[in-house]
Amino acid sequence: MRSRTLKRFFTHILRTPVPDVLGFVALLAALGLLFAYNTAALGYRWQWHRVLRFIFTIRDGGFVPGPLLTGLGVTLRVVAASLVLSILIALVTALFRLSRSLLAQTIARVYLEVIRNTPLIVQLFFTYFVVAPLVGMDGWTAAILALSLFEGAYASEIIRGGITSLPAGQWEAAYSTGLGRRDALRFVVLPQAFRRILPPLVGQAVSLIKDSALVSTIAIYDLTMSGQVIVARTFLAFEIWFVVALIYLVITVTLSASVSVLRHKLLGKYEYHY
């Protein structure tokens, strides 16, 4: 009985993200040791004791965030706003692609071709240096707009694929109950498609978090820009960039693991996606 209980416990653990996370951490630890050995051979002296104050300090008994945490807050705000806007853009674009209107299909196709065939950094520069001065847009809004348009183009194909993957019988069943096309999409099709598009949408959200580092090129003091400023002032290149990379890693892995748990509750099983 005890061996059977242990077997069920370990089987359950293997179905969770825990083994993947532990394996990834072990790989990072091994790479870190190898890197530390090589830098020691070059005569580099690690100064980790100087890094903590750039993350946070305790002053007068209170918690004071350092420039890295402040930059992280900016990154999270940019990502949150861009994520909401990109999903709205993606949904509208997907519906335009599925529309019977030739004009709507043409608008969606042109948007997708332009966005997906030009680099994100070029879109950021175009939005910040060309569009923003013409319409009186600040850098914050320009960054969110550029990221949302870029990520929305890819997310729209995920949503469209999820909708078209459902059997035609779902539409017919909705119509048979008296629902119109809009209500059928809202109450029948999209709720079912959500379960299918959730994992790839999470992957797109992870890409958004990583792509947000490019907003530092248009003078947005996010996490990456804060790291650049600290490195320029202190020359702690290895230490600071290790910490910045670790912060991004924690955010993306936490997001993936959280959605994996949510998917488990929706579908009754764990599936981990990066």
N, C-alpha and C positions, 0 to 999 in steps of 0.2 A: 504493500500500500504506500509506504514511504517513498520507494523508488518510483512508483507511478506518479506520485505527487510532484516529485522533483523533476521528472521527465516533462510533465505538463508545464511546470514553471519555466524550465529552460526553453521549451518550445515557444511559450508565450514571449519570452525575452527576445528570442531570435526573430520574431515577427515585428518587433518594435524597432525604432531608429537607433536604439542604444548600441548594438554592435557596430553599426556604421559610424556613429559618432566616436566611439572608443577607438576604432581602427584609424579613423582620420586623425584623431588627437595623437595616437601613437606614431603615425607617419610624420606628423608635424614635429613631434618631439625628436624623432630620429634625424630629421632634416635640420632641426635647430642645433643638435649636438654636432652634426657634421659641419654646419656653417660656423659654429663657435670654434671648432678645432682649426678650421682653415683661417679664420680671422686672427686667431691667436698666433698662427704661424707667420702672419703678416705683421705682427707686432701691434695689432689694434687692442686698445684697452677699453673694455666695456665699462660704461658708467650708468648702470641701471638706477643707482641711487639718486640721480638727477632727474629721472623721468617722472616720478610720482607727482611732483608739484605741477607738472603740466597737465595732469589728469584732474587732481583735486588737492585742496589743502584744508586743514582745520585751523580756523582763525577765530580767536575769542570764543572757543567752544562751539563754533558753528561750521557747517559744511560749505565750502566755497568751491564751485566748479572751476577747473582750470580751462585753458584755451582749447584743449582737445575735447572735453565734455561740452563746452560751449559750441564748438564746431559740430559736434555730433548732434546737438539739438537743432542746429540749422539744417543739417543733412536730413534729419527725420522729418522736419516740417516740410522741406522741399519734396521729399519722397511721398509723404502722406498726401499733400495737395496734388502732386503729379499723378499718383496712383488713382485717386478719385476721378480726376479729370480724364485721364487716359482710358479708364473703363467706360466712362460716358461716351467718349469719342469712339472707342472700339465698338460699343453697342450700336451707336448710330451708323457707323460705317458698315458693320455687318448687316444691319437691316437694309441699308441702301444697296448693298450687293445682292441681297435676296429680293429686293423690290422688283415690281414689274415695270417700274418707270425707267425708261432709257436714260433720262437726265440724271436720276439718282445713281444709277449704275455707273454712268460716265464720271460723275463727280467722285464717287468712291474709288474707281479705278485710277483716275489721275492722281488723287491723293496718295494712294498706296504705292504707285510706281515712283512718284517723286520722293516720298519719304524713305522707302526701302532701298532706293538706289543711290542715296547720297549719305555720306558719313554724318554721324550725330554731331561731331564737333563743328562741321561746316554749317549745319542747321542752327547750332547754338550761336555761332558768330553772325550768321545772317539775321537771326531773330534779334540779337542784342545790338549789332552795329547798323543794321539797315531798317528793320521793322520798328524796333523800339523808339528810335528818335522821331520817326514819322508819325507815330500815334501817341507819343508821350508816355511810353511804357518804361517802368523802372527795371533794373537788372533782375530783381527777385521774380517779377512776373514773367519776364522774358525767359528765364531759366525754366520755370514751371511749364510755360507754354511749349517750349522746344522739347522738353522731356516728354510731356504728355502727347504731343503729336507723334513723336518717334515711337514711343512704346505702344500708343494706341493703334498704330498701323499693324503691328505684329499681333497684338491682342485681338484685333478685329477678326483676323483669320482663325484664331483659336475659337472665338465665339461662333463664327459662321460654321466652322467645321463641327462644333458641338450640336448646333441646331440641325444641320443637314444630315447628321449621323443618326438622328431619330427616325424610326420607321414612319412611313407616310400614313400608316394607320392611326397614329397619334393625332395627326391633323384631322383626319376623317372622323375620329371618335369625338373630337372637340366640336367639329361642325355639326355632328349629329345631335348634340345636346343643345344646339341653338346658339352657340358662341360664334362671334364674328372672327375675322382673321386676327385682329388686334388682341381680343380677349383670349383667343386660343393660344396665341404666342405668350401672353402674359401669365395665364393661369395653368397652362398645360405643358407647353413646349419648353419654355425657359427654365422652370423648376427642375425638369428632368435633365435638360442639357447642362445645368449647373454642376451636377455630380460628375459629368464627364469632362468638363472644361476646367474644373478646380485645380487639378495637378499642373497642367501646362500654364495656367494663369499664375500659379505660385512661382513657377520657374521664370515667368516674365516679370513678376514683382521682384524676384532676386536680381534679375538683370537690371531692373530700374535702380535698385539700390547701388549696384556697382557702377552703372552709367552715370549716376548722380555725381560721382567724383569729378566729372568733366566740367561741372558748373564752376569749379575753381578757376577755369580759364577765362571766365568773364567777371572776375573779381567778386565772387560770392564766397564769403568766409565760412565755408563748410568745413567738414572734418579734414579733407585733403588739403585745402588751403591753409588751415591752421597748422597742419603738420609741416607744410613747406616753410611757413614763417618761422616755426620753432627751429627747424633744421638750419635755416639761414642764419639764425642768431646764435645757436649753440653748437653747430656742427655735429650733433648727435644723430647722424643720418641712420645708422643701423638701428639704434634703439627706438627712435621715434617712428620709423616706418614699420618696424615690427609691431609696435603697439597699434598703429593705425590699421594695419592689415588684420590684426587680431580682433579689433573692434568690428570691422566689417564682417569678419568671419563669424563672430558671435551673433550678430544681427541676422545674417542670412541663414545660418544653421538653426537658430531659434525659430525663425519664421517657417522654415521647411518642416521642422519637427512639430510645431504647433498645428500646422495645416494637416500633417500626417495624422495626428490625433483626431482632428475634426473629421477627416475622411474616414477614419476608423469608425467613428460614431455614426456617420452617414451610411457607410457600406458594410459595416460589421467586420472589417479587417484592416490591418495596417499595410500601407504601401508608402514607402519613403521616397521622396523625389527631391533632387537638388535643383 
